[in-house]
Amino acid sequence: MVGLVTHPSMNPAFRRLLALAVVFVIAFVAVSALRTWRSGGDLRSLIPGFSKKAGQFQPEAFTLPDKAPLDLGDVELLSRLNNEYARLTEAVVPSVVSIDTAGIRSEQLLDIWGQTRVRNYPTQGQGSGVIVTKEGHVVTNHHVIAGQQKIQVTLHGGKAYTARLIGEDTLLDIAVLKIDSNEVFTPLKMGDSSQAMVGQIVMALGNPFGLGETVTQGIISAKERSLSDNQRDLFQTDAAINPGNSGGPLVNLRGEVIGINVAIFSQDKQNPGFQGVGFSIPSNDVKEALFQILERGRPIRGFLGVQMRDLDPTVRAALGYEEEDGAAILGVSPGSPAEAAGLQAWDVVRSLNDEKIHSATQLFALVQRARVGDEITLDVWRKGKSMKVNATIAESGAAASAQPPAAAAHQGRTRDPEEILKALGIQVRDLSVPERLRGYRGVVVTSVAENGLATAQVRVGDLVIGVNNLRVGSASEFFLHLAASAAVQDTSLQVFREGQVLRLNLPALPRQE
């Protein structure tokens, strides 16, 4: 037993406090020693002088596992799939190229004295492409090379070549380049996109953010997607597509190109990034444009010469049309196959060659894919009666260029929308995919007739965003609202021009005496 010797004269209360302190220290040391012993520590570390000096390091005991949790035989299917993905990538990557572009763009500026001056500034761009012929023809997106004077193509091994533009299809957003070399290149086969299925595994390849060859894997999430009224159906995929992937291929498990990556969906217009929704142009459409460009230097599309509108409740009520399927004709171009066949404004096209029509976009796609010179049969509804109409497909570019300038129609009140539109003299187009991705909405004015009623107000290049304060999202919607309004009243257009929103007033057509 521990004894405590105290001075006889020490205060009894102080002696009791000192005894308690000694007991506490002894208990603390005992507990610390017990914990150190149980944890496998060295009891000498409790004694002053045996503790590790500051700055000293004592090696730790450690043992790393030398065996994987599973053998490859336990995951045989995944192991084979892993090897096959690697083989597929190795087979297709040599045909994928990175595209760097440079050019000079001009911008008109207005100084403080009202003088207009032109400022030139350099531009650069990046994208992707895929070699499709042994001679070195490359397919990419039109928006990758649009307006650029210098094009450089870099292959998988890092070798760079200059390239020249052979032809482009702005509507499909496809361009064909030729590498400036007589070497024999490794192309990829264009597959049959009509055989693609929703849920099918695909791989997207390209040059996102200028990082070089990148491979992402996913599935086809949906088919028959469209970003504008004048664009053919697209594939939707969840394979990661980012800025710089544009123009790269979407391949199937055989390494065949079944699509060309064209766009992504992003709610952040300033900093677009992958959000699980990407779009690709089906390879059958690309192949058709490729052959036409290589053979004739430009795309060739069928032309009927009609302005169309989907059958929403407003149009159905106006026409007295009660069926679900079909597309309404807003106007017929003069001298067009449609006019020669006897089609009229406010006819409803219900089928083309016995294929039911569900939308104006579908009808445009079928006409564009038809061969020039082919005769098509349309099932048409007109004022409650059904009839068969035969029309001969013309070439789109040739048909448009053969048209004389729009002349002013007889200035009188009329219910013929075609005559109203001719009198106003405005032609517009839908926005392209890149324009829509930048957040623009509306239609772009492509021409204004010299003797039209809109000449003094509207300019080529104006972005029309509304008619009578009603938003418009497509050319067909614009023509419908304009024709309906101008026949009976003055019409106001909301236009975006040179960074400002303007209101332009167009006069109503005078009443016919």
ZIWO-V927525 format. One record per residue. RES is the residue in one small letter. SS is DSSP state (H for helix, E for strand, C for the rest). BURIAL is # if it has 16 or more other C-alpha atoms within 10 Angstrom, else .. D_LAST is the distance of its C-alpha to the last C-alpha in whole Angstrom. Layout:
[[RES:SS:BURIAL:D_LAST] [RES:SS:BURIAL:D_LAST]]
This chain:
[[m:C:.:132] [v:C:.:131] [g:C:.:133] [l:C:.:132] [v:C:.:134] [t:C:.:134] [h:C:.:135] [p:C:.:138] [s:C:.:136] [m:C:.:132] [n:C:.:130] [p:H:.:130] [a:H:.:126] [f:H:.:126] [r:H:.:128] [r:H:.:125] [l:H:.:122] [l:H:.:124] [a:H:.:125] [l:H:.:121] [a:H:.:120] [v:H:.:122] [v:H:.:121] [f:H:.:118] [v:H:.:118] [i:H:.:120] [a:H:.:118] [f:H:.:115] [v:H:.:117] [a:H:.:118] [v:H:.:114] [s:H:.:113] [a:H:#:116] [l:H:.:115] [r:H:.:111] [t:H:.:112] [w:H:.:115] [r:H:.:112] [s:C:.:109] [g:C:.:112] [g:C:.:112] [d:C:.:115] [l:H:.:117] [r:H:.:118] [s:H:.:115] [l:H:.:116] [i:C:.:119] [p:C:.:118] [g:C:.:119] [f:C:.:118] [s:C:.:114] [k:C:.:112] [k:C:.:112] [a:C:.:108] [g:C:.:107] [q:C:.:108] [f:C:.:106] [q:C:.:108] [p:C:.:106] [e:C:.:105] [a:C:.:106] [f:C:.:103] [t:C:.:102] [l:C:.:99] [p:C:.:98] [d:C:.:98] [k:C:.:97] [a:C:.:93] [p:C:.:92] [l:C:.:91] [d:C:.:92] [l:H:.:89] [g:H:.:91] [d:H:.:89] [v:H:.:86] [e:H:.:86] [l:H:.:82] [l:H:.:81] [s:H:.:83] [r:H:.:82] [l:H:.:78] [n:H:.:79] [n:H:.:81] [e:H:.:78] [y:H:.:75] [a:H:.:77] [r:H:.:78] [l:H:#:74] [t:H:#:73] [e:H:.:76] [a:H:.:74] [v:H:#:71] [v:H:#:71] [p:H:#:72] [s:H:#:69] [v:E:#:67] [v:E:#:66] [s:E:#:65] [i:E:#:63] [d:E:#:63] [t:E:#:60] [a:E:#:60] [g:E:#:57] [i:E:.:56] [r:E:.:52] [s:E:.:50] [e:E:.:49] [q:E:.:47] [l:E:.:48] [l:E:.:47] [d:C:.:50] [i:C:.:50] [w:C:.:49] [g:C:.:46] [q:C:.:47] [t:E:.:46] [r:E:.:49] [v:E:.:50] [r:E:.:53] [n:E:.:54] [y:E:.:56] [p:E:.:58] [t:E:.:57] [q:E:.:59] [g:E:#:59] [q:E:#:61] [g:E:#:60] [s:E:#:61] [g:E:#:61] [v:E:#:63] [i:E:#:64] [v:C:#:63] [t:C:#:65] [k:C:.:68] [e:C:#:67] [g:C:#:66] [h:E:#:62] [v:E:#:61] [v:E:#:58] [t:E:#:57] [n:C:#:53] [h:H:#:51] [h:H:#:51] [v:H:#:55] [i:H:#:54] [a:C:#:51] [g:C:.:51] [q:C:#:55] [q:C:.:57] [k:E:#:60] [i:E:#:61] [q:E:#:64] [v:E:#:65] [t:E:#:69] [l:C:#:70] [h:C:.:73] [g:C:.:76] [g:C:.:74] [k:C:.:74] [a:E:#:71] [y:E:.:69] [t:E:#:66] [a:E:#:63] [r:E:#:60] [l:E:#:56] [i:E:#:55] [g:E:#:52] [e:E:#:50] [d:E:#:47] [t:C:.:45] [l:C:.:43] [l:C:#:47] [d:C:#:48] [i:E:#:51] [a:E:#:53] [v:E:#:56] [l:E:#:59] [k:E:#:62] [i:E:#:65] [d:C:.:66] [s:C:.:70] [n:C:.:71] [e:C:.:73] [v:C:.:73] [f:C:#:71] [t:C:#:71] [p:C:#:68] [l:C:#:67] [k:C:#:65] [m:E:#:62] [g:C:#:62] [d:C:#:60] [s:H:#:57] [s:H:.:56] [q:H:.:60] [a:C:#:60] [m:C:.:60] [v:C:.:59] [g:C:.:63] [q:C:.:64] [i:E:#:66] [v:E:#:65] [m:E:#:66] [a:E:#:64] [l:E:#:65] [g:E:#:64] [n:C:#:65] [p:H:#:64] [f:H:.:64] [g:H:#:66] [l:C:.:69] [g:C:#:70] [e:C:#:70] [t:E:#:69] [v:E:#:69] [t:E:.:68] [q:E:#:68] [g:E:#:66] [i:E:#:63] [i:E:#:60] [s:E:#:58] [a:E:#:55] [k:E:#:53] [e:E:.:49] [r:E:.:49] [s:C:#:45] [l:C:#:45] [s:C:#:41] [d:C:#:38] [n:C:#:39] [q:C:#:43] [r:C:#:45] [d:C:#:47] [l:E:#:50] [f:E:#:54] [q:E:#:55] [t:E:#:59] [d:C:#:61] [a:C:#:63] [a:C:#:63] [i:C:#:61] [n:C:#:61] [p:C:#:59] [g:C:#:61] [n:C:#:61] [s:C:#:57] [g:C:#:57] [g:C:#:61] [p:E:#:61] [l:E:#:61] [v:E:#:64] [n:C:#:66] [l:C:.:69] [r:C:.:70] [g:C:#:69] [e:C:#:65] [v:E:#:62] [i:E:#:60] [g:E:#:57] [i:E:#:57] [n:E:#:57] [v:E:#:53] [a:E:#:53] [i:E:#:54] [f:C:#:53] [s:C:#:54] [q:C:.:53] [d:C:.:55] [k:C:.:52] [q:C:.:54] [n:C:.:58] [p:C:.:57] [g:C:#:59] [f:C:.:60] [q:C:.:60] [g:C:#:60] [v:C:#:57] [g:E:#:56] [f:E:#:54] [s:E:#:55] [i:E:#:53] [p:E:#:54] [s:H:#:56] [n:H:#:54] [d:H:#:51] [v:H:#:53] [k:H:#:55] [e:H:.:52] [a:H:#:51] [l:H:#:54] [f:H:.:55] [q:H:#:51] [i:H:#:52] [l:H:.:56] [e:H:.:55] [r:H:.:51] [g:C:#:51] [r:C:#:48] [p:C:#:47] [i:C:#:45] [r:C:#:42] [g:E:#:40] [f:E:#:37] [l:C:#:34] [g:C:#:31] [v:E:#:29] [q:E:#:29] [m:E:#:30] [r:E:#:31] [d:E:#:34] [l:C:#:33] [d:C:.:34] [p:H:.:33] [t:H:.:30] [v:H:#:29] [r:H:#:31] [a:H:.:29] [a:H:.:25] [l:H:#:26] [g:C:.:29] [y:C:#:31] [e:C:.:35] [e:C:.:37] [e:C:.:39] [d:C:.:39] [g:C:#:36] [a:E:#:34] [a:E:#:30] [i:E:#:28] [l:E:#:25] [g:E:#:24] [v:E:#:25] [s:C:#:26] [p:C:#:25] [g:C:.:28] [s:C:#:30] [p:H:#:32] [a:H:#:30] [e:H:#:27] [a:H:.:30] [a:H:.:31] [g:C:.:28] [l:C:#:28] [q:C:#:24] [a:C:#:23] [w:C:#:24] [d:C:#:27] [v:E:#:31] [v:E:#:34] [r:E:#:37] [s:E:#:39] [l:E:#:40] [n:C:.:43] [d:C:.:44] [e:E:.:44] [k:E:#:42] [i:C:#:40] [h:C:#:40] [s:C:#:38] [a:H:#:36] [t:H:#:39] [q:H:#:41] [l:H:#:38] [f:H:#:38] [a:H:#:42] [l:H:#:42] [v:H:#:40] [q:H:#:41] [r:H:.:45] [a:C:#:44] [r:C:#:45] [v:C:#:43] [g:C:.:43] [d:C:.:43] [e:E:.:41] [i:E:#:40] [t:E:.:39] [l:E:#:37] [d:E:#:37] [v:E:#:33] [w:E:#:31] [r:E:#:28] [k:C:.:26] [g:C:.:30] [k:E:.:31] [s:E:.:34] [m:E:.:34] [k:E:.:36] [v:E:#:34] [n:E:#:37] [a:E:#:36] [t:E:#:38] [i:C:#:39] [a:E:#:38] [e:E:#:40] [s:H:#:38] [g:H:.:39] [a:H:.:38] [a:H:#:35] [a:H:.:34] [s:H:.:35] [a:C:.:34] [q:C:.:30] [p:C:.:28] [p:C:.:27] [a:C:#:24] [a:C:.:21] [a:C:#:18] [a:C:#:15] [h:C:.:11] [q:C:.:10] [g:C:#:7] [r:C:#:9] [t:C:#:11] [r:C:.:14] [d:C:#:16] [p:H:#:19] [e:H:#:20] [e:H:#:16] [i:H:#:16] [l:H:#:20] [k:H:#:19] [a:H:#:17] [l:H:#:19] [g:C:#:22] [i:E:#:25] [q:E:#:28] [v:E:#:31] [r:E:#:34] [d:E:#:36] [l:C:#:39] [s:C:#:43] [v:H:#:46] [p:H:.:47] [e:H:.:44] [r:H:.:44] [l:H:#:48] [r:C:.:48] [g:C:.:46] [y:C:.:42] [r:C:#:39] [g:C:#:36] [v:E:#:34] [v:E:#:35] [v:E:#:32] [t:E:.:33] [s:E:#:30] [v:E:#:27] [a:C:#:25] [e:C:#:25] [n:C:#:21] [g:C:#:20] [l:C:#:19] [a:C:#:22] [t:C:#:24] [a:C:.:25] [q:C:.:27] [v:C:#:28] [r:C:#:31] [v:C:.:33] [g:C:.:36] [d:C:#:34] [l:E:#:35] [v:E:#:32] [i:E:#:34] [g:E:#:31] [v:E:#:27] [n:C:#:27] [n:C:.:31] [l:E:.:31] [r:E:#:33] [v:C:#:33] [g:C:#:35] [s:C:#:34] [a:H:#:31] [s:H:#:30] [e:H:#:30] [f:H:#:28] [f:H:#:25] [l:H:#:25] [h:H:#:25] [l:H:#:22] [a:H:#:20] [a:H:.:20] [s:H:#:19] [a:H:#:17] [a:C:#:14] [v:C:#:14] [q:C:.:16] [d:C:.:19] [t:E:#:21] [s:E:#:25] [l:E:#:27] [q:E:#:31] [v:E:#:33] [f:E:#:37] [r:E:.:37] [e:C:.:41] [g:C:.:42] [q:E:.:40] [v:E:.:37] [l:E:.:34] [r:E:#:30] [l:E:#:27] [n:E:.:24] [l:E:#:21] [p:C:#:17] [a:C:#:15] [l:C:#:12] [p:C:.:9] [r:C:.:6] [q:C:.:4] [e:C:.:0]]
